[in-house]
Amino acid sequence: MKACTCGSYTGRRILRRAAILIIPIAAVLSGAEPAPSRSALPEDVLVLARTKQKVGAQLAQLTNYVCLQTAERWGRKSSDTPFALMDTLRFEVAQIGNAEMYAWPGAESFREQTPAELAGSGFASSGSFGAHLSAAFLSGGTVTTFAGAGELNGRRALRYDYSVPSFLSVIALRVGRATGVASRKGSFWVDPQTFDVMRLRIEAEDIAANIPLAAVVTNIDYARVRIGARDLWLPQSADETMTETSGQQFQNRVEHSHCRVYAAESVLSFGEGASASGPPVAARIKEIRLPAGLTLPVQLETEVDSAKAAVGDLLAATITTDIVANSSLRISKGTTVHGRLRMVRREMEPVAHYIIGLEFSQIELGDKRAAFYARLQQPPVLPGLREYFTRTSRKSSQSGGGPVQAYTNETVTTEQYRVADLPGISVFIMNGTEFRLPKGLRMVWKTEETK
């Protein structure tokens, strides 16, 4: 089988097969580290120790969950030309054992296939779900140094730089038929109050000489996710950039959404409903699917204010009318829909504005629970809210043989800027230097097939 289909850059399409796999060879830390005394240790040392403890616990929990991974693949011929969108990939990803595993949405099981093998061509990679984090924190020989305090996304953050020797954890590379490995270095940013990793940066170094790559860089952002009754810290998005020695670049813009429990859960009840002499009663939440094409009007129950909003803030909304989905499913007015603040990014060009993203991922139906996989039909009605913005440029040129005959041509070009279209995520623009989404804000969503 050919491992590479190569072609020239033509408009919106670049054909090349490349893959990045993460092969962690880690000496995993066992047990919890003792908590150092606050009075005896500097802040950066204390925060690093607590963060390692927390990352270990979070990675252990990760094996219970699966997320939808959407990757927009972009490419350009050189750094002085703009990126062009090539295609979009959508997989489900899970951490099973020590490996990331992938499947097409709706598939019955996960297989040991990489994104590159599933996609067939183009730049594809693995590692952003859990393997990169494991390699940076759980490889026993990782060298970590404090790089200073600052801000990230409006929050105080401590930055650390790290490097991992190749004999402990390697990045496996494949471009066409050429295969090889690289060691890794990078940085991570930590919230010193919660000890959560906010961002992880991975850079390949000492790339094998036979691999025609100049650089491979990945940045992963993390945020809180509400799954069932749990509030978890999971990877939210990643930017992966591969630069070839020829100058050609490929970039994947990855989003993780619609995370859910992969293993069945049960809860034991010993309350009034349980028999004093008999066995405990096992109560199980039943997972169901909402039918596609269902129109769901909702209103926001959680206010979002730019002065204190942060990515990952939990949101709640309620259904505003009784809905009969089918003969066996009725959704009552007041039913709760859970979600989170997916994006809150301030931009100053072409005018001051915020890009806001709301993700609703789960709906409670008594003893049943369903994934809320839907697309926004009617955005909120608010002053300053826009679904996109346009940028207009004018270029003038003068023609003619003399002052009398000369005339001016004016060319007007209008470009429309929209944010990424992700199912189940409402993304829109709020003009100005501040915004507020009040409680009671109404929206209309329509369910879709998970495919």
N, C-alpha and C positions, 0 to 999 in steps of 0.2 A: 504494500500500500504506500502511495506517495505520502510523505510526511509534510510536504510543502507545496502549496500552489502559489506561485509568485506572479506578480504582474505589475504594471506601472500604475502610478497615481493618475486616475482619470476622473475628475469631477468629484463625485461623492463615494467612490468605491476604491478601496485598496484591498487586494487579495494577498494575504500572506498568513501562513499558519505559524503561530508562536504560542508557547505555553510557559507559564511559570507555576511550578508546584512547590509546595512547602513540605520538606521532609524533616520534621523535628526529631533530633536525636538528643533528647533532653534527659538530664539527671533530675527528675522531678522531686521537688522538695516535699518531704512528708511531715505532717504535723504542723502545728501553728507555732510561729516564732513568739518568744516571750515579749510582752509589751515593754519597751524601754521606759525609763522614768522621764517624764517631761522636764524635770529640773536638771537632769544630767546630760541630756543630749540636745544638739541643735535641732531646729525645726525640720530641716531637710532630711536629717538622718531618721528622725521619728516618723515623718510622713512616708519615707521610702519603705521602712519596715512594715508599717501598717498597710500600705498599698500592696505589698507583696502578699501579705496574709489575705487581703480582700480579693485580689486577682485569683489566687488559688481556689478560694471558695466559689467565685463566680464561674471559673472554668469547669469546676466539678458540676455545677448546676447546668451548664450549657448543653450537656448531653441529653437533657430532657426536652429540648425545644427545637423547633424547625421554623425557618423564616423564608419568605419569598425574596429572592435576590434578583433585582432588575439592573442590568448593565447596559448603558448606552456606550457604543464603541465609536470613537472618533479617530481621525487620522489626518496627517498633513505631510507634504513632501519635504518641508524644511521649516526651520524656526521662523523664517520671515514670511510664511504663508499661513492663512487662517486654518484652524481645524475644521474638518467637514464631518458631519454625522454619517456613519456608514450603516449601522443597523442597531437593533436593540435585542438583547438576550434576556430571557426570564427563566430562572430555575428556582427550585426549592433546594435549600441547603440545610444540612444538619451535621452536628459533630457527633459521630458514632465511634466510641472508643477513642483512639488517638488520631483519627482521620476525619477530615471534612469529606462528606459525601453529597452527591448532587442527584437531582431527578427533575424531569420535566414536571411542571405544575399539573396536579391531578393524577400523577403516576402512583401505582399501588405500593412501590417500594423504592428504596435508594440503592444505587449500585456504585461500585468502585470505578466511577468514570469521572474524569476531570472535565471542567467547563470546555476546554479545548476539544476533547473527544466528543462531547455532546454537540458543540457548535460546528465542528468540521473544518473551520478555517478562521483566520483572524486572530488578533491578540486576545487571549483569555488567560485568566489566572485563578489560583485558589489561595486561601490563607487569610482572607479578611474576616472570616467569621470567627475563627478561634485560634488557628495555628500560629499566626504572627504574634499574637499576644502571649501564647504559651512559650514560644521561642524566646521572646524578650524577657520574660519574667521567671520562667521555670527551668531555664538552662543553667546548671550549677556554676558554670565558668563565666557567666556574663559579667562584664566589667561596667559598672555604672558610676557616673560622676554627676554631681549637682551643677547645673548650668545657670541658675538664677531664678528669680521670681519675676512675674509679670502678669499680664491679663490674656485671657483667651475667651472669645465670645462674651466679653463684658464681665467675666468672673476672674477672681484672682487665681493664679495657677503657678505651680512650681514646675520648672523644666529640668529634666534629667537627660543626659546623653548616655548611650550604651553601645557596646559592641559585643558580638558573640563569635567566638572562634569557630572556624568551619568544621572542626572535628566534633563539635557539640551539636550544631544545627546548621544545615546548609539550605540554600535556595537552589533548587534544581531548575535548570533552564533548558529550553529546547527551541531552536529557531530553524525551521526547515528540518533537515536531517542532522544538523549539528546539535549535540547535547553536551552539557557541562554543568558545573556548579559554581556558586559564588558564596562568600561569607556575607555577614550582615552587620550593619551598624544603624544607628538612628537616634531618635529622641522620643520622649513621652512627656506629656503634661498632666499634672495631677491636681485635683481640687484638694487643698490642704485641710479643708473642713470635713469633707466626707470620705477622703482617701480614694475617690473614684478616678480612674484613668479617663481623661477627657479626650485626648488625641494620642495616637501612636504613629510615628513615622518610621518607615523601613527603607533603607538604601542598600542595594547590592554593591559589594565591593570585592576586589580581587576576582573579577569575572574571568572565567576560563578563556584562554587566548583564542580558542577556536570558535567562540561564540561572537557573532558580529554585533555586539551590543556595547554602547558607550555608557548607558545608565539605565537603571530600573528603580523607580521610586514609588512608594505607596504611602498615602496618608489616610488613616482611619479615624473617624469621629464616633464617639460613644454617647449614648443617652439612655434615660430611663424609659422602660416599656412596661405597660400594665398587661399582664397575662393572667386571666382568671382572677384570683384574689391576691396575686403576688406582684410586687413592684421590683422589676429586674433591671440590671444595667447590661445592655447588649450593644453590639456594633450597629450603628445607624447608617453610615455612608462611608464611602471610600473613593479616593481618586488614585488611579494607578497609571503611571506614565512609563512607557518604554521608548528609549531613544536608541536607534541603530547607529552604527559607526558611519553610515552613509548620510546621516542627518535626518532621515525619515523618522517621524514620531507617531506613536499610537497612544491613545488615552482611553481608559475605561472609567466611566463615572457610575459608580455602583451605589444602589440604595437597598437597604434591608427593611422590609415592612411585613405586616400581617404575620407576626410571630405567634406561635401557638404551642401548646403542650404536645409533645410527640408521644409520650407514654401515657397510659390511662391513669387517672387519679381516683382515689376513693377516700371518703371521710367517715370515721366511726362516730356515732352519736350515742352518748350516754345520758341524754337529758330525759325530760319527762316522758317522751314517746318511747323510751326503751323499757323493756320488761326488767323488773328487779331481779327475777330469778332466771330469765332466759338469756341467750347470747345477745351481744350488742347488735344494734341495727346498722347495717352498712348503707349509707346514702351515697349515690353516685350521680354526678352531674352528667347528663347525656349531651353529647356533642351532635348537633344537627347542622344541616345546610339550608340556607335561605334560597328559595327559588330565584332564578335570574329574572330580571324585568320587573321587579317589585319596586314601586315608588314609595319612598319613606321620607315624609316631612319631619324634621327634627328642630329642636331649639336648644341653644347652648345653655348649659347650667353652670358653667365655670367662666368667670370673667377673665379676659386676657388683657393685661395692661403692659405697654412697652416699657414702663418704668421699672417693672420687676419681673417681666416674663423671661423664661429661660427655656431653651430647647430641652424637651423631655418632660416638661410640666404635664401632669395628668389632667385630662379633660373629661367632662361628662356632658351628655346631651340626653334629651328625652324625646320620644315619639309624641307628636302632637295630635294624633287622631287614631281611632281604632282602625286596624287593617286586617282584612281576611286574606291571608296569603294563599291558602288552599283549604281543602276540606278538613285537613288535620292540623293546620297551623293558623293560629290567630294571634296577632300582635296588638296588645292593648295600649291605649293612650297612657302615657306616663312611663312606658317601658324604657329602661336605661340603656344607653349606648356608651361604651367606654372608648377613650382614645387618649391622645397626647398632643402636645404642641411639637410638631415635627420640624418646623423651620421658623426662625425669627431673625432675619438678616437685614442689617441696615446698609443701604447703598446711597451714594451721593450723585451718581450719574445715571441718566442725563439730568435728573432732578432728584432732590432728596426723597427717598421712599424706603419702605420696608417690604421685604418679601416674606409673606406669612404662609405657613403650611400647617393644616390641621389634619391629623390622621385618626380616623375612627376604625377600630379593628375588631370590636367584640360587642355583641348584644346579649343581654340577659333576658331569658324567657321562663321565669319560674325555675323549675328543675332542669331546664334545658339551657344550652348556651350555643351560640352560632358565631362564626366568623363574619364580620361586617365587611364584605368585599363589594364595594359599590363605587360609583362615579358621581361626582357632583353635577346636578342638573341645573339648579338655580343657586348662584352664589349669594352670600349675605348682601342685604341692601344697607349700605353705609356710605356717608359722604367720604369721598376720596378713595373709595375702593375701585380697583381696576383689575381686569383679568390679564391685561397686557399693556405695554406702553410702546409708543412709536418714536423713532428718531428720524428727523427729516434733515437732509443735507442739500445745499444748493451749490452748484458750480456754474460760473459764468465764463463765457468765451466771446471774443469779439471777432467779427468777420467784416469783409468789405474792403474796397480799394482806397478809400479816402474818408475824411471827416464827415462829409455829407452822406456818403453811401454806407458808412460803417453802421453795423447794428450788433446788438448783443443777444447771444443765445444763453438761456438759463436752463440748466438741467436740474430737476428736483428729484431726489431719490428718497424714498420713505422705506425704512426698515422696521419690521415689527418684532418686538422682543416678547417672548413668552417663556414661562418657567416650565420645568420638566413635567410631563403628563404622566402621573403615576396613579393606577387604580386605587381607590380607597383613600386618596390623599387630596384634599382641597388646597390648592396653592393659588394665591392671589397677591395683588400689590396694593399697599396702602400708601398714598402720597403723604409727604410731610415728614417731620422730624420726630413725631410721636403718634401713637395710635391706641385705640381701646376697642376691644370686642366685648360688648356688654352681655351680661346674663340675659337670656331671652332672645338672642339673635337667632333668626330662622334661616334654615337651609333646606334644600330638597335633594335627596340622593336617589339613585337607581341602582339596584343590585345587578351584578354581572356574574357570568360563569368564571370559576377559577381555572383558567386554562392558559 
